[in-house]
Amino acid sequence: MAGTYEDRGAGVEEALAGDGVTQGIVRVAGTVRRPVRPFTATVQAYLAHLRAAGFADAPQPLGYDDQGREVLSFVPGDVPREPLTEDTAREEVLVELARLVRRLHDAAQGWTPPGDAVWGGTPGRRNTNATSDGEPQVVGHRDYCPGNVVFRGGLPAALIDFDLAKPTSRVDDLANALYYWAPLLDPLDRSPAYADLDVPRRVALFADAYGMTGRQREVLVPAAARMIGRFHVNMRAAAEVDPVFRRFWDEGAKDRLPRAEAWIHEHGPAITARLVA
């Protein structure tokens, strides 16, 4: 466990808005305080490795305060909220996000998690297997929803909330980012600014900016289809045991995820054709 963080006249606590999954997150001056969970020490070790490897576009782990809360550096910038605006739908945003994820993956590639590592996940999850694409595992972020991407100057600049970080493959992690930002959703479930976008083109732009290999391009769509299936299974299971996830389920996930599964199966071939052309 990291050491105790020494507050020096820290000041007023300001509640931070989130997605409602984690309660009690506050900002205190230039820091963020979060409740400790079973996976906190593992995530702090991961963030420390990223920092040491030169990836500074994530919170810096600072230990624990005198109330036993996790302490992280506050990451300045703007966090987009749903419904996403036209500014966030620009292709430049997608390209910069791909470059950000690539830097994260390259920094994480050399890290071996501790033997007693504990990873986060959704309550009651029933399907946690990553796709089998032949790639070595890397600890990825695994939750590139808009609320976890910090913008500066209108472009993605940093990532926050590493609660779902765990060993995965690069392809799986890229599929997660594309699910939210291409997006890999039925047009009925996209923000209006994203409803009519050329998704195959956007996926190809992302792949080029990331520097995806030929093999990664070939397996991306099958990986995304399996990922969306896992989302559906795990969200339904979480809704059975957790009131927050029950609200997510009732407010749209129960319809959005089956539609996303159908959409990726119908439009996936066009995405793959564009990727490997």
MOWO-V552841 format. One record per backbone hydrogen bond with DSSP energy under -1.0 kcal/mol. NH is the residue of the N-H (numbers start at 1). CO is the residue of the C=O. E is the energy in kcal/mol with one decimal. If there is no record, write none. Layout:
NH & CO & E
NH & CO & E
This chain:
5 & 64 & -4.1
14 & 27 & -2.8
16 & 25 & -2.3
26 & 33 & -2.1
27 & 14 & -3.2
28 & 31 & -2.5
31 & 28 & -1.9
32 & 72 & -3.0
33 & 26 & -3.1
34 & 70 & -2.1
40 & 37 & -1.9
43 & 39 & -2.3
44 & 40 & -2.6
45 & 41 & -2.0
46 & 42 & -2.2
47 & 43 & -2.9
48 & 44 & -2.2
49 & 45 & -2.0
50 & 46 & -2.5
51 & 47 & -2.2
52 & 48 & -2.4
53 & 49 & -2.2
54 & 51 & -1.5
55 & 50 & -2.8
62 & 71 & -3.0
64 & 3 & -1.4
65 & 69 & -2.2
68 & 65 & -2.1
70 & 34 & -2.7
71 & 63 & -2.7
72 & 32 & -2.4
73 & 60 & -2.0
74 & 30 & -2.5
78 & 151 & -2.9
94 & 90 & -1.2
95 & 91 & -2.4
96 & 92 & -2.2
97 & 93 & -2.2
98 & 94 & -2.1
99 & 95 & -1.9
100 & 96 & -2.1
101 & 97 & -2.6
102 & 98 & -2.2
103 & 99 & -2.0
104 & 100 & -2.0
105 & 101 & -2.8
106 & 102 & -2.6
107 & 103 & -2.1
108 & 104 & -2.4
109 & 105 & -1.7
111 & 108 & -2.3
117 & 114 & -1.9
125 & 122 & -1.4
138 & 168 & -2.8
140 & 166 & -1.8
148 & 145 & -2.6
149 & 146 & -1.7
150 & 158 & -2.7
151 & 78 & -3.7
152 & 155 & -2.5
155 & 152 & -1.4
157 & 150 & -3.5
158 & 150 & -1.5
159 & 57 & -2.5
160 & 148 & -2.2
165 & 162 & -1.5
166 & 140 & -1.1
168 & 138 & -2.5
173 & 169 & -2.1
174 & 170 & -2.6
175 & 171 & -2.5
176 & 172 & -1.8
177 & 173 & -1.8
178 & 174 & -2.5
179 & 175 & -2.1
180 & 176 & -1.3
181 & 177 & -2.0
182 & 178 & -2.5
185 & 183 & -1.2
189 & 186 & -2.6
190 & 187 & -1.2
194 & 191 & -2.3
197 & 194 & -1.3
199 & 197 & -1.3
202 & 198 & -2.2
203 & 199 & -2.9
204 & 200 & -2.1
205 & 201 & -2.4
206 & 202 & -2.4
207 & 203 & -2.6
208 & 204 & -2.5
209 & 205 & -2.5
210 & 206 & -2.4
211 & 207 & -2.0
212 & 207 & -2.4
217 & 213 & -2.1
218 & 214 & -1.9
219 & 215 & -1.8
223 & 219 & -2.3
224 & 220 & -2.7
225 & 221 & -2.7
226 & 222 & -2.2
227 & 223 & -2.3
228 & 224 & -2.6
229 & 225 & -1.8
230 & 226 & -2.1
231 & 227 & -2.6
232 & 228 & -2.1
233 & 229 & -2.4
234 & 230 & -3.1
235 & 231 & -2.6
236 & 232 & -2.1
237 & 233 & -2.0
238 & 234 & -2.6
239 & 235 & -2.2
241 & 238 & -1.3
242 & 238 & -2.1
246 & 242 & -2.0
247 & 243 & -1.9
248 & 244 & -1.9
249 & 245 & -2.6
250 & 246 & -2.7
251 & 247 & -2.4
252 & 249 & -1.2
253 & 248 & -2.1
254 & 249 & -1.9
255 & 252 & -1.3
256 & 252 & -3.1
257 & 253 & -2.1
259 & 255 & -1.6
260 & 256 & -2.2
261 & 257 & -2.3
262 & 258 & -2.2
263 & 259 & -2.6
264 & 260 & -2.5
265 & 261 & -1.7
266 & 262 & -1.8
267 & 263 & -3.0
268 & 264 & -1.8
271 & 267 & -1.6
272 & 268 & -2.7
273 & 269 & -2.4
274 & 270 & -1.8
275 & 271 & -2.2
276 & 272 & -2.3
